[in-house]
Amino acid sequence: MRLSLTPSVLELLPNLRVGLLAVKGASNKDSHPEVVTLLREAEACLRSRYTDETFKEAPHIVQFFEAHRAFGNNPKRYYPSHFALAKRVLKGGSLPSINTFVDLYNVLSMKYLLPVGGEDLDRCVRDIVLDRATGSETFIALGETQNEPPEPGELVYKDAEGVICRRMNWREADRTKLTETTANAVLVIESLDLTDPLQEMLAELQALVQKYCGGTCKTFLLGKERSFIEL
């Protein structure tokens, strides 16, 4: 299975880098009180750094708002995932524990204020590509049953069956969501700042996944210098 970024995406966002953690043979079924503690600590750390107003001016928020506008999305209506996460926490909410993969990537998203997500590789069909949508692709959002196709030109992750994440990092598809039965996954970190320590972030995420889920992990970094990898 190949995961790639198309030239049209890299032309639009030349500083885009996508960090990938490919996980195989893991166990995502057990709950871990320590992981919930990590979530609460990450929430507390985020609240110590920002208020529900000051975080809107953070560089990683501003960069992704600009990127979303570049491909025609209104980020004030369809929030980038890390914005939505931070907004919820800084308004006083706490994140629910979903499952270990999701909890761990939410910890990293709050710590670095970057979008992090993931897909169940066994539910993906052939190759995955980050591309400009044609508008004819199928997309059924997390928890939904109705098709909500993307807008033409929208940045989407898609496979041979349809879109698996819309508006770059806004909403996951129900079909490829991470669940307690997920054994093979790809976790995705997006960055628009070439100074972001993506390799260190991937190493941190890998250590957490291997500690709590086991399995074997490999890290990859995509961008202008390397636009595809074989998972």
C-alpha positions as CSV (number, residue, x, y, z in Angstrom):
1,M,0.0,0.0,0.0
2,R,1.3,3.4,-1.0
3,L,0.6,6.7,0.7
4,S,1.4,9.8,-1.3
5,L,0.9,13.6,-1.7
6,T,0.1,14.8,-5.1
7,P,2.0,17.6,-6.9
8,S,-1.1,19.8,-6.9
9,V,-1.2,19.6,-3.1
10,L,2.5,20.4,-2.7
11,E,2.2,23.3,-5.2
12,L,-0.6,24.8,-3.1
13,L,1.2,24.1,0.2
14,P,4.9,24.0,-0.5
15,N,5.8,23.8,3.2
16,L,3.5,21.0,4.0
17,R,5.1,18.0,5.7
18,V,3.2,14.9,6.8
19,G,4.7,12.7,9.5
20,L,3.5,9.1,9.5
21,L,3.7,6.3,12.0
22,A,2.8,3.0,10.5
23,V,1.8,0.4,13.1
24,K,1.4,-3.3,12.5
25,G,0.3,-6.1,14.8
26,A,-0.8,-3.8,17.7
27,S,-3.5,-4.3,20.3
28,N,-5.9,-1.3,20.7
29,K,-8.5,-3.2,22.8
30,D,-7.3,-2.6,26.3
31,S,-8.0,0.5,28.4
32,H,-5.1,2.1,30.3
33,P,-5.7,4.5,33.2
34,E,-2.2,5.9,32.5
35,V,-3.3,7.0,29.1
36,V,-6.3,8.9,30.5
37,T,-3.9,10.5,32.9
38,L,-1.8,11.6,30.0
39,L,-4.9,13.2,28.4
40,R,-5.7,15.1,31.5
41,E,-2.0,16.3,31.9
42,A,-2.0,17.5,28.3
43,E,-5.2,19.4,28.8
44,A,-3.8,21.1,31.9
45,C,-0.6,22.0,30.0
46,L,-2.6,23.5,27.2
47,R,-4.7,25.6,29.6
48,S,-1.4,26.8,31.2
49,R,-0.2,28.0,27.9
50,Y,-3.3,29.6,26.3
51,T,-6.7,31.0,27.0
52,D,-9.7,30.3,24.7
53,E,-8.8,33.6,22.9
54,T,-5.0,33.7,22.8
55,F,-4.7,30.2,21.3
56,K,-6.4,31.6,18.1
57,E,-3.2,33.6,17.4
58,A,-0.8,30.7,17.9
59,P,1.3,30.1,14.8
60,H,0.1,26.6,14.1
61,I,-3.5,27.8,14.3
62,V,-2.9,30.7,12.0
63,Q,-1.0,28.6,9.5
64,F,-3.7,26.0,9.1
65,F,-6.4,28.6,8.9
66,E,-4.5,30.1,5.9
67,A,-4.0,26.7,4.4
68,H,-7.7,25.9,4.6
69,R,-8.6,29.2,3.0
70,A,-6.2,28.4,0.2
71,F,-8.2,25.4,-0.9
72,G,-11.5,27.1,-0.4
73,N,-12.5,26.0,3.1
74,N,-13.9,28.4,5.6
75,P,-12.0,27.4,8.8
76,K,-14.3,29.4,11.0
77,R,-17.1,27.1,9.9
78,Y,-15.2,23.8,9.5
79,Y,-12.5,23.9,12.1
80,P,-9.1,22.2,11.6
81,S,-9.0,19.3,14.0
82,H,-6.4,20.7,16.3
83,F,-8.3,24.0,16.6
84,A,-11.5,22.1,17.5
85,L,-9.7,20.0,20.1
86,A,-8.0,23.0,21.7
87,K,-11.2,25.1,21.7
88,R,-13.1,22.4,23.5
89,V,-10.4,22.0,26.2
90,L,-9.9,25.8,26.6
91,K,-13.6,26.3,27.0
92,G,-13.4,24.1,30.1
93,G,-14.3,20.7,28.6
94,S,-12.4,17.4,29.0
95,L,-11.8,15.0,26.1
96,P,-13.5,11.6,26.4
97,S,-11.3,8.5,26.3
98,I,-12.1,6.9,22.9
99,N,-9.5,4.2,22.5
100,T,-5.7,4.0,23.0
101,F,-4.7,5.1,19.5
102,V,-7.0,8.0,19.5
103,D,-6.2,9.1,23.1
104,L,-2.5,9.0,22.3
105,Y,-2.7,11.0,19.2
106,N,-4.9,13.6,21.0
107,V,-2.2,13.9,23.6
108,L,0.3,14.8,20.9
109,S,-2.1,17.1,19.2
110,M,-2.6,19.1,22.4
111,K,1.1,19.1,23.3
112,Y,2.3,20.5,19.9
113,L,-1.0,22.2,18.8
114,L,-0.8,20.4,15.4
115,P,-3.4,18.2,13.7
116,V,-3.0,14.5,14.3
117,G,-5.3,11.7,13.1
118,G,-5.3,8.1,12.1
119,E,-6.7,5.4,9.9
120,D,-7.3,1.6,10.2
121,L,-5.2,0.2,7.3
122,D,-7.2,-3.0,7.1
123,R,-10.3,-0.9,6.2
124,C,-8.5,1.2,3.6
125,V,-8.8,0.0,0.0
126,R,-5.5,0.0,-2.0
127,D,-3.4,3.2,-2.0
128,I,-4.0,6.4,0.1
129,V,-3.4,9.8,-1.4
130,L,-3.7,13.4,-0.2
131,D,-5.2,15.2,-3.2
132,R,-7.5,17.9,-4.5
133,A,-11.0,16.4,-4.6
134,T,-13.0,16.1,-7.8
135,G,-16.3,16.4,-5.9
136,S,-17.6,13.1,-7.1
137,E,-16.0,11.0,-4.3
138,T,-18.0,9.2,-1.6
139,F,-17.6,10.3,2.0
140,I,-19.5,9.1,5.0
141,A,-18.4,11.0,8.1
142,L,-17.6,9.5,11.5
143,G,-20.8,8.3,13.2
144,E,-23.0,9.2,10.1
145,T,-24.7,7.1,7.4
146,Q,-25.3,9.7,4.7
147,N,-22.9,10.4,1.8
148,E,-21.4,14.0,2.1
149,P,-19.2,14.3,-0.9
150,P,-16.3,16.9,-0.8
151,E,-16.3,20.2,-2.7
152,P,-14.3,20.2,-5.9
153,G,-10.7,21.3,-5.1
154,E,-11.0,20.4,-1.4
155,L,-7.9,18.7,0.1
156,V,-8.8,15.2,1.0
157,Y,-7.2,11.9,2.0
158,K,-8.8,9.2,-0.2
159,D,-8.4,5.6,-1.3
160,A,-9.9,3.5,-4.1
161,E,-13.3,3.5,-2.4
162,G,-13.7,7.1,-1.4
163,V,-12.6,9.9,0.9
164,I,-11.3,8.9,4.3
165,C,-10.7,12.3,5.7
166,R,-12.1,15.6,4.5
167,R,-10.8,19.2,4.4
168,M,-7.3,18.0,5.0
169,N,-7.8,17.2,8.7
170,W,-11.3,18.3,9.5
171,R,-13.4,15.1,9.7
172,E,-12.6,11.3,9.6
173,A,-14.6,8.8,7.6
174,D,-16.6,6.2,9.6
175,R,-15.3,3.4,7.3
176,T,-11.6,3.7,8.3
177,K,-11.9,4.9,11.9
178,L,-9.7,3.5,14.6
179,T,-11.5,1.1,16.9
180,E,-10.7,-1.4,19.6
181,T,-10.2,-4.1,16.9
182,T,-7.7,-2.1,14.9
183,A,-4.4,-3.9,14.7
184,N,-2.8,-2.2,11.7
185,A,-2.9,1.6,11.5
186,V,-1.3,4.7,10.2
187,L,-1.2,7.8,12.5
188,V,-0.7,11.1,10.7
189,I,0.8,14.4,11.9
190,E,0.5,17.5,9.6
191,S,2.8,20.5,9.7
192,L,3.1,23.7,7.7
193,D,6.3,25.0,9.5
194,L,9.6,23.6,8.3
195,T,11.1,24.2,11.8
196,D,8.6,21.9,13.5
197,P,10.4,18.9,15.1
198,L,8.4,16.2,13.3
199,Q,10.9,13.5,13.7
200,E,11.0,14.0,17.5
201,M,7.2,14.1,17.6
202,L,7.0,10.8,15.6
203,A,9.6,9.2,17.9
204,E,7.5,10.3,20.9
205,L,4.3,9.0,19.4
206,Q,6.0,5.7,18.5
207,A,7.3,5.2,22.1
208,L,3.8,5.8,23.5
209,V,2.1,3.4,21.0
210,Q,4.7,0.7,21.5
211,K,4.4,1.0,25.3
212,Y,0.6,0.8,25.4
213,C,-0.4,-1.1,22.2
214,G,2.7,-3.1,21.2
215,G,3.2,-4.1,17.6
216,T,5.9,-2.9,15.3
217,C,6.3,0.7,14.1
218,K,8.0,2.6,11.3
219,T,8.1,6.4,10.9
220,F,8.1,8.3,7.6
221,L,8.2,11.9,6.6
222,L,6.6,13.2,3.4
223,G,6.9,16.6,1.7
224,K,8.5,18.1,-1.3
225,E,11.7,16.0,-0.9
226,R,9.8,12.7,-0.7
227,S,6.2,12.6,-1.7
228,F,5.3,8.9,-1.3
229,I,6.1,5.9,0.7
230,E,5.2,2.2,0.8
231,L,3.5,1.3,4.0
